[in-house]
Amino acid sequence: MGDEIELIELSFQKDNIYDFQLCDGFVLTGGIDVVPELYGGVQDYPHKPDVFLPERDQFELQIYTYSQDHKVPVLGICRGMQYVNILEGAKYLKTMASR
């Protein structure tokens, strides 16, 4: 990737919120579905995961809030894009519940 790019893994497991200030951009990746209560989704749906990661949802909320407050770009991939949509006010995402 070149010497001028440094990747920093941000994670709710590391709780490394202080590394946000080192970032010029954020990538919210795919993974386990967002907790349905956050967007008014149905509680039971096909292919629903056995467990959710509300800690991840909360950590990524902090990333998104930081990005908006400090004008830092965010790229959402799959789940990440859906979560940004939720954070911007979406209530029910048929694509998440109908997979």
Secondary structure by P-SEA (a helix, b strand, c coil): ccccbbbbbbcccccccccccccccccccccccccccccccccccccccccccaaaaaaaaaaaaaaaaabbbbbbcaaaaaaaaaaaccccccccccc
